[in-house]
């Protein structure tokens, strides 16, 4: 999966109440980090490891993810 600018991701942890992030930029390929901003709630920009950004809210075994962020299909 390729992380690209302006993609939206929703928190998989139910305690995060569906927090949504927008990717503002991606660092060099070797670094593995994306610059993101919170969409809902107080604005907060930060670096996040792209391993926390998933293409689906389900794991390979079909279980719902409990951590990280899942891509929002628009």
C-alpha positions as CSV (number, residue, x, y, z in Angstrom):
1,X,0.0,0.0,0.0
2,X,1.2,3.5,-0.9
3,X,0.7,6.3,1.5
4,X,-0.1,9.5,-0.4
5,X,-0.8,13.2,0.4
6,X,-4.4,14.0,1.3
7,X,-5.4,10.4,2.2
8,X,-7.8,10.2,5.2
9,X,-7.4,7.5,7.9
10,X,-9.8,6.7,10.8
11,X,-8.6,5.3,14.1
12,X,-9.1,1.5,14.6
13,X,-9.1,1.7,18.4
14,X,-12.7,2.0,19.6
15,X,-11.6,4.2,22.5
16,X,-10.4,6.9,20.0
17,X,-14.1,7.4,18.9
18,X,-13.3,7.4,15.2
19,X,-10.6,10.1,15.2
20,X,-9.6,11.0,11.6
21,X,-6.2,12.0,10.3
22,X,-5.3,13.6,6.9
23,X,-1.8,12.9,5.4
24,X,-0.1,16.3,4.8
25,X,3.1,14.8,3.4
26,X,5.3,11.8,3.3
27,X,9.0,11.8,4.2
28,X,11.6,10.1,2.2
29,X,10.9,6.5,1.4
30,X,13.7,5.2,3.6
31,X,12.5,7.1,6.7
32,X,9.0,5.5,6.8
33,X,7.1,8.5,8.3
34,X,4.2,10.6,7.3
35,X,3.2,14.1,8.5
36,X,-0.4,14.0,9.5
37,X,-3.0,16.4,11.0
38,X,-6.1,15.7,13.1
39,X,-9.3,16.5,11.1
40,X,-11.8,16.4,13.9
41,X,-11.2,17.9,17.3
42,X,-8.3,20.3,18.2
43,X,-5.8,20.6,15.3
44,X,-2.7,18.6,15.9
45,X,0.1,18.0,13.4
46,X,2.7,15.3,14.0
47,X,4.8,12.6,12.4
48,X,3.5,9.1,12.4
49,X,5.1,5.8,11.4
50,X,3.5,4.6,8.1
51,X,3.4,1.1,9.6
52,X,0.4,2.4,11.7
53,X,-1.5,3.3,8.5
54,X,-3.4,0.3,7.1
55,X,-5.4,-0.2,3.9
56,X,-8.2,-1.9,5.7
57,X,-9.9,-1.9,9.2
58,X,-9.7,-5.8,9.1
59,X,-6.6,-8.0,9.7
60,X,-5.7,-10.7,7.3
61,X,-7.5,-13.2,9.5
62,X,-10.7,-11.2,9.2
63,X,-10.6,-9.7,12.7
64,X,-11.2,-6.0,13.3
65,X,-8.0,-4.0,13.9
66,X,-7.6,-2.6,17.5
67,X,-4.7,-0.3,16.8
68,X,-3.4,2.0,14.1
69,X,-5.5,3.8,11.4
70,X,-7.4,2.4,8.5
71,X,-7.8,4.1,5.1
72,X,-11.1,5.8,4.6
73,X,-12.5,5.0,1.2
74,X,-14.1,8.0,-0.4
